[in-house]
Amino acid sequence: MDDSCAKMGAKGRDTMAGHSKWANIKHKKSKEDAKRGQMFTKIGRKITVAAKEGGPDPEANVKLRLAIDEARAVNMPNDTIDRAIARAVGGLDGASYSEVLYEGYGPGGVAIMLDTLTDNRNRTAGEVRHRFSKYGGNLGESGCVAWMFERRGVLVVERGEVDEDEVMLLALEAGAVDVITDGDVIEIHTDPSDFMTVKADLEAQGLQFLGAEISFIPQNTMTISEDKVESMEKLIEILEELDEVQDVYSNYEVES
């Protein structure tokens, strides 16, 4: 593996076009509809692991509660959610999953991190390495790019449905650390420890969220030229297709 690391460019506060998986929400929704079965598999695995680690009660297990919220956001049936929890409680799931972060570089040196749940690290590493190599990137050593990201709670609101200034005011009053407009959405960022409190406060104010998760946010972004966008997006897409991959994080934005 290549363990080289490189400094990245400066992040713009108003827009982070490129790295955010929520930025173009209409495109995301159409992709979700086409891959709903795979999404159910991934989220079901996430629910099982969360219930196994923290217990089956979502009121006492924040990780499980977020996984269930994610499942409901894509209309996963309640009995499918219940079965995923039951696999953890009853030991019905024979596989033992581990959370593993894989790190590497995309075309032009873009930093990429993969959040995975895998029952075979060697197999998953091989599949990830193959996809990086095939689409102009390379898999790196652990820690190679993680230092470029910070852990943040992310609450996502669709633009056009709300008053942006009001959302910013409500979010900051609730304890958010940043509010950023990005494509079709407004992203509200929080410290991970304040995430559930801010979420509950804003829900009480009437806000509805397209997404709510603890995520990795790049501290700086790297600008790439238009000719690298297609290969960058193809690499992310092919990585997301792996069943073990829960989320893909990157730090690129498109040259304006």
GULUMVEX-999005 format. One record per residue (C-alpha): residue number from 0; residue in three letters; x, y, z. Coordinates in nm, 4 decimals, padded with zeros to 6 digits, m for minus. Layout:
BEGIN
- nr / rest / xx / yy / zz
- NUM / ALA / X / Y / Z
...
This chain:
BEGIN
- nr / rest / xx / yy / zz
- 0 / MET / 00.0000 / 00.0000 / 00.0000
- 1 / ASP / 00.1024 / 00.3597 / m00.0635
- 2 / ASP / 00.1319 / 00.5517 / 00.2602
- 3 / SER / 00.2239 / 00.8896 / 00.1107
- 4 / CYS / 00.0267 / 01.1909 / 00.2340
- 5 / ALA / m00.0284 / 01.5339 / 00.0855
- 6 / LYS / m00.1620 / 01.8677 / 00.2063
- 7 / MET / m00.4906 / 01.9768 / 00.0525
- 8 / GLY / m00.6264 / 02.3171 / m00.0489
- 9 / ALA / m00.8461 / 02.5594 / 00.1423
- 10 / LYS / m01.2108 / 02.4966 / 00.2191
- 11 / GLY / m01.4777 / 02.7447 / 00.1238
- 12 / ARG / m01.7392 / 02.8023 / 00.3957
- 13 / ASP / m02.0413 / 02.8846 / 00.1807
- 14 / THR / m02.0210 / 02.5829 / m00.0465
- 15 / MET / m01.8295 / 02.2583 / m00.0441
- 16 / ALA / m01.9526 / 02.1399 / m00.3837
- 17 / GLY / m01.8208 / 01.7959 / m00.4585
- 18 / HIS / m01.7424 / 01.6145 / m00.1376
- 19 / SER / m02.0866 / 01.6207 / 00.0219
- 20 / LYS / m02.3003 / 01.3172 / m00.0518
- 21 / TRP / m02.6084 / 01.5335 / 00.0127
- 22 / ALA / m02.5200 / 01.8227 / m00.2210
- 23 / ASN / m02.7385 / 01.7165 / m00.5139
- 24 / ILE / m03.0289 / 01.5610 / m00.3316
- 25 / LYS / m03.2499 / 01.4957 / m00.6352
- 26 / HIS / m02.9754 / 01.2925 / m00.8012
- 27 / LYS / m02.9169 / 01.1111 / m00.4734
- 28 / LYS / m03.2846 / 01.0204 / m00.4420
- 29 / SER / m03.2937 / 00.8718 / m00.7922
- 30 / LYS / m02.9847 / 00.6650 / m00.7202
- 31 / GLU / m03.1359 / 00.5462 / m00.3926
- 32 / ASP / m03.4515 / 00.4313 / m00.5687
- 33 / ALA / m03.2455 / 00.2309 / m00.8172
- 34 / LYS / m03.0366 / 00.0653 / m00.5452
- 35 / ARG / m03.2937 / 00.0269 / m00.2703
- 36 / GLY / m03.2290 / m00.3438 / m00.2168
- 37 / GLN / m02.8573 / m00.2900 / m00.1609
- 38 / MET / m02.9320 / 00.0019 / 00.0712
- 39 / PHE / m03.1602 / m00.2173 / 00.2819
- 40 / THR / m02.8782 / m00.4725 / 00.3113
- 41 / LYS / m02.6270 / m00.2090 / 00.4210
- 42 / ILE / m02.8555 / m00.0349 / 00.6682
- 43 / GLY / m02.9774 / m00.3665 / 00.8062
- 44 / ARG / m02.6172 / m00.4605 / 00.8780
- 45 / LYS / m02.5653 / m00.1239 / 01.0476
- 46 / ILE / m02.8733 / m00.1798 / 01.2665
- 47 / THR / m02.7563 / m00.5281 / 01.3665
- 48 / VAL / m02.4080 / m00.4093 / 01.4614
- 49 / ALA / m02.5460 / m00.1112 / 01.6573
- 50 / ALA / m02.7902 / m00.3337 / 01.8487
- 51 / LYS / m02.5195 / m00.5889 / 01.9212
- 52 / GLU / m02.2839 / m00.3199 / 02.0557
- 53 / GLY / m02.5263 / m00.1032 / 02.2536
- 54 / GLY / m02.8399 / m00.3074 / 02.3098
- 55 / PRO / m03.1765 / m00.3277 / 02.1295
- 56 / ASP / m03.3444 / m00.0229 / 02.2852
- 57 / PRO / m03.3090 / 00.2781 / 02.0503
- 58 / GLU / m03.3961 / 00.5180 / 02.3320
- 59 / ALA / m03.0851 / 00.4059 / 02.5192
- 60 / ASN / m02.8680 / 00.3410 / 02.2110
- 61 / VAL / m02.8042 / 00.6544 / 02.0036
- 62 / LYS / m02.6194 / 00.4635 / 01.7338
- 63 / LEU / m02.9138 / 00.2282 / 01.6888
- 64 / ARG / m03.1610 / 00.5167 / 01.6892
- 65 / LEU / m02.9717 / 00.6893 / 01.4063
- 66 / ALA / m02.9535 / 00.3658 / 01.2072
- 67 / ILE / m03.3294 / 00.3159 / 01.2450
- 68 / ASP / m03.3928 / 00.6776 / 01.1412
- 69 / GLU / m03.1792 / 00.6164 / 00.8330
- 70 / ALA / m03.3771 / 00.3006 / 00.7557
- 71 / ARG / m03.7093 / 00.4800 / 00.7843
- 72 / ALA / m03.5839 / 00.7632 / 00.5630
- 73 / VAL / m03.5532 / 00.5130 / 00.2758
- 74 / ASN / m03.8839 / 00.3432 / 00.3644
- 75 / MET / m03.7394 / 00.0212 / 00.4990
- 76 / PRO / m04.0322 / m00.1908 / 00.6278
- 77 / ASN / m04.0668 / m00.2135 / 01.0061
- 78 / ASP / m04.0483 / m00.5933 / 01.0015
- 79 / THR / m03.7144 / m00.5712 / 00.8191
- 80 / ILE / m03.5866 / m00.3330 / 01.0880
- 81 / ASP / m03.7147 / m00.5661 / 01.3607
- 82 / ARG / m03.5407 / m00.8659 / 01.2010
- 83 / ALA / m03.2130 / m00.6762 / 01.1876
- 84 / ILE / m03.2391 / m00.6048 / 01.5616
- 85 / ALA / m03.3431 / m00.9638 / 01.6332
- 86 / ARG / m03.0321 / m01.0946 / 01.4589
- 87 / ALA / m02.8227 / m00.9113 / 01.7154
- 88 / VAL / m03.0329 / m00.9980 / 02.0199
- 89 / GLY / m03.0812 / m01.3644 / 01.9327
- 90 / GLY / m02.7423 / m01.4211 / 01.7807
- 91 / LEU / m02.9121 / m01.5188 / 01.4550
- 92 / ASP / m02.6545 / m01.3461 / 01.2393
- 93 / GLY / m02.3620 / m01.5838 / 01.1971
- 94 / ALA / m02.1256 / m01.3167 / 01.0659
- 95 / SER / m01.9210 / m01.1019 / 01.3030
- 96 / TYR / m01.8775 / m00.7547 / 01.1576
- 97 / SER / m01.6007 / m00.5088 / 01.2332
- 98 / GLU / m01.5998 / m00.1367 / 01.1643
- 99 / VAL / m01.2962 / m00.0575 / 00.9502
- 100 / LEU / m01.1868 / 00.2716 / 00.7941
- 101 / TYR / m01.0016 / 00.2439 / 00.4643
- 102 / GLU / m00.8105 / 00.5468 / 00.3390
- 103 / GLY / m00.6620 / 00.6424 / 00.0059
- 104 / TYR / m00.6355 / 00.8883 / m00.2802
- 105 / GLY / m00.8462 / 00.9492 / m00.5866
- 106 / PRO / m00.7507 / 01.1132 / m00.9179
- 107 / GLY / m00.5410 / 01.4242 / m00.8633
- 108 / GLY / m00.4617 / 01.3327 / m00.5027
- 109 / VAL / m00.8130 / 01.3759 / m00.3588
- 110 / ALA / m00.8388 / 01.2314 / m00.0065
- 111 / ILE / m01.0939 / 00.9505 / 00.0325
- 112 / MET / m01.2107 / 00.7577 / 00.3400
- 113 / LEU / m01.4401 / 00.4560 / 00.3430
- 114 / ASP / m01.6479 / 00.3652 / 00.6474
- 115 / THR / m01.7093 / m00.0102 / 00.6249
- 116 / LEU / m01.8690 / m00.2982 / 00.8131
- 117 / THR / m01.6918 / m00.6160 / 00.7112
- 118 / ASP / m01.6706 / m00.9764 / 00.8242
- 119 / ASN / m01.3483 / m01.0315 / 00.6242
- 120 / ARG / m01.0927 / m00.7505 / 00.6347
- 121 / ASN / m00.8555 / m00.9122 / 00.3864
- 122 / ARG / m01.1271 / m00.9677 / 00.1269
- 123 / THR / m01.2649 / m00.6161 / 00.1655
- 124 / ALA / m00.9175 / m00.4579 / 00.1494
- 125 / GLY / m00.8488 / m00.6476 / m00.1726
- 126 / GLU / m01.1758 / m00.5363 / m00.3303
- 127 / VAL / m01.1220 / m00.1750 / m00.2226
- 128 / ARG / m00.7610 / m00.1743 / m00.3499
- 129 / HIS / m00.8718 / m00.3137 / m00.6876
- 130 / ARG / m01.1320 / m00.0401 / m00.7333
- 131 / PHE / m00.8927 / 00.2372 / m00.6332
- 132 / SER / m00.6350 / 00.1129 / m00.8838
- 133 / LYS / m00.8860 / 00.0607 / m01.1654
- 134 / TYR / m01.0194 / 00.4153 / m01.1456
- 135 / GLY / m00.7066 / 00.6223 / m01.1039
- 136 / GLY / m00.6525 / 00.6147 / m00.7279
- 137 / ASN / m00.4597 / 00.4143 / m00.4713
- 138 / LEU / m00.5344 / 00.2660 / m00.1298
- 139 / GLY / m00.3191 / 00.4100 / 00.1505
- 140 / GLU / m00.2070 / 00.3052 / 00.4958
- 141 / SER / m00.4231 / 00.3635 / 00.8026
- 142 / GLY / m00.4013 / 00.7281 / 00.9110
- 143 / CYS / m00.2874 / 00.8522 / 00.5729
- 144 / VAL / m00.5777 / 01.0911 / 00.5161
- 145 / ALA / m00.7874 / 01.0657 / 00.8339
- 146 / TRP / m00.6083 / 01.3678 / 00.9802
- 147 / MET / m00.7636 / 01.5802 / 00.7026
- 148 / PHE / m01.1169 / 01.5125 / 00.8341
- 149 / GLU / m01.3008 / 01.5901 / 01.1571
- 150 / ARG / m01.5903 / 01.4044 / 01.3154
- 151 / ARG / m01.9106 / 01.6073 / 01.3054
- 152 / GLY / m02.2834 / 01.5608 / 01.3470
- 153 / VAL / m02.4585 / 01.6519 / 01.0217
- 154 / LEU / m02.8253 / 01.7481 / 00.9891
- 155 / VAL / m02.9454 / 01.8021 / 00.6326
- 156 / VAL / m03.2348 / 02.0283 / 00.5297
- 157 / GLU / m03.3585 / 02.0662 / 00.1712
- 158 / ARG / m03.3246 / 02.4177 / 00.0306
- 159 / GLY / m03.6383 / 02.5778 / m00.1062
- 160 / GLU / m03.8482 / 02.4228 / 00.1681
- 161 / VAL / m03.7241 / 02.6602 / 00.4390
- 162 / ASP / m03.5992 / 03.0130 / 00.4966
- 163 / GLU / m03.2207 / 02.9813 / 00.4956
- 164 / ASP / m03.1582 / 03.2737 / 00.7318
- 165 / GLU / m03.4109 / 03.1343 / 00.9790
- 166 / VAL / m03.2503 / 02.7888 / 00.9642
- 167 / MET / m02.9100 / 02.9401 / 01.0360
- 168 / LEU / m03.0434 / 03.1385 / 01.3321
- 169 / LEU / m03.2291 / 02.8398 / 01.4810
- 170 / ALA / m02.9330 / 02.6091 / 01.4317
- 171 / LEU / m02.6784 / 02.8377 / 01.5936
- 172 / GLU / m02.9114 / 02.9077 / 01.8846
- 173 / ALA / m02.9531 / 02.5317 / 01.9311
- 174 / GLY / m02.5765 / 02.4868 / 01.9569
- 175 / ALA / m02.4644 / 02.4063 / 01.6024
- 176 / VAL / m02.1038 / 02.4906 / 01.5161
- 177 / ASP / m02.1626 / 02.5728 / 01.1488
- 178 / VAL / m02.4344 / 02.6049 / 00.8840
- 179 / ILE / m02.3314 / 02.5590 / 00.5221
- 180 / THR / m02.5264 / 02.5871 / 00.1972
- 181 / ASP / m02.4206 / 02.3126 / m00.0433
- 182 / GLY / m02.6008 / 02.2477 / m00.3698
- 183 / ASP / m02.9647 / 02.1557 / m00.3031
- 184 / VAL / m02.9246 / 02.1381 / 00.0737
- 185 / ILE / m02.8343 / 02.3199 / 00.3930
- 186 / GLU / m02.5973 / 02.1251 / 00.6191
- 187 / ILE / m02.6068 / 02.1939 / 00.9917
- 188 / HIS / m02.2869 / 02.0782 / 01.1630
- 189 / THR / m02.2572 / 01.9995 / 01.5335
- 190 / ASP / m02.0053 / 01.8583 / 01.7754
- 191 / PRO / m02.0760 / 01.4832 / 01.7970
- 192 / SER / m02.1542 / 01.5117 / 02.1688
- 193 / ASP / m02.4213 / 01.7773 / 02.1009
- 194 / PHE / m02.5729 / 01.6063 / 01.7970
- 195 / MET / m02.8839 / 01.4522 / 01.9529
- 196 / THR / m02.9588 / 01.7641 / 02.1607
- 197 / VAL / m02.9377 / 01.9946 / 01.8580
- 198 / LYS / m03.1422 / 01.7507 / 01.6488
- 199 / ALA / m03.4197 / 01.7304 / 01.9088
- 200 / ASP / m03.4238 / 02.1080 / 01.9541
- 201 / LEU / m03.4570 / 02.1751 / 01.5807
- 202 / GLU / m03.7216 / 01.9060 / 01.5370
- 203 / ALA / m03.9192 / 02.0775 / 01.8138
- 204 / GLN / m03.8909 / 02.3983 / 01.6074
- 205 / GLY / m04.0514 / 02.2160 / 01.3136
- 206 / LEU / m03.7494 / 02.1370 / 01.0982
- 207 / GLN / m03.7556 / 01.8111 / 00.9019
- 208 / PHE / m03.4322 / 01.6460 / 00.7982
- 209 / LEU / m03.3383 / 01.4659 / 00.4790
- 210 / GLY / m03.0489 / 01.3112 / 00.6657
- 211 / ALA / m02.9075 / 01.2999 / 01.0173
- 212 / GLU / m02.5768 / 01.1277 / 01.0906
- 213 / ILE / m02.2376 / 01.1424 / 01.2561
- 214 / SER / m02.0033 / 01.1977 / 00.9651
- 215 / PHE / m01.6491 / 01.2891 / 00.8635
- 216 / ILE / m01.6138 / 01.6444 / 00.7279
- 217 / PRO / m01.2964 / 01.7582 / 00.5466
- 218 / GLN / m01.1110 / 02.0380 / 00.7251
- 219 / ASN / m00.9922 / 02.1613 / 00.3853
- 220 / THR / m01.1023 / 02.0866 / 00.0307
- 221 / MET / m00.8998 / 02.0220 / m00.2816
- 222 / THR / m01.0055 / 02.1793 / m00.6102
- 223 / ILE / m00.9991 / 01.9488 / m00.9127
- 224 / SER / m01.0349 / 02.0403 / m01.2781
- 225 / GLU / m01.3410 / 01.9488 / m01.4841
- 226 / ASP / m01.1498 / 01.6782 / m01.6722
- 227 / LYS / m01.0986 / 01.4825 / m01.3469
- 228 / VAL / m01.4591 / 01.5067 / m01.2225
- 229 / GLU / m01.5941 / 01.2115 / m01.4211
- 230 / SER / m01.3208 / 00.9716 / m01.3063
- 231 / MET / m01.3537 / 01.0984 / m00.9472
- 232 / GLU / m01.7297 / 01.0423 / m00.9426
- 233 / LYS / m01.6908 / 00.7009 / m01.1055
- 234 / LEU / m01.4426 / 00.5937 / m00.8385
- 235 / ILE / m01.6763 / 00.7027 / m00.5575
- 236 / GLU / m01.9706 / 00.5296 / m00.7251
- 237 / ILE / m01.7838 / 00.2011 / m00.7692
- 238 / LEU / m01.6663 / 00.2115 / m00.4068
- 239 / GLU / m02.0204 / 00.2768 / m00.2841
- 240 / GLU / m02.1380 / m00.0332 / m00.4717
- 241 / LEU / m01.9466 / m00.2606 / m00.2350
- 242 / ASP / m02.1864 / m00.4131 / 00.0194
- 243 / GLU / m01.9335 / m00.3588 / 00.2986
- 244 / VAL / m01.9025 / 00.0157 / 00.2340
- 245 / GLN / m02.1399 / 00.2233 / 00.4475
- 246 / ASP / m02.0175 / 00.5705 / 00.3522
- 247 / VAL / m01.7564 / 00.7324 / 00.1296
- 248 / TYR / m01.6016 / 01.0632 / 00.2362
- 249 / SER / m01.3856 / 01.2852 / 00.0153
- 250 / ASN / m01.2474 / 01.6380 / 00.0164
- 251 / TYR / m01.2787 / 01.7562 / m00.3424
- 252 / GLU / m01.4645 / 02.0467 / m00.4968
- 253 / VAL / m01.4952 / 02.1264 / m00.8664
- 254 / GLU / m01.2926 / 02.4096 / m01.0152
- 255 / SER / m01.5215 / 02.7052 / m01.0908
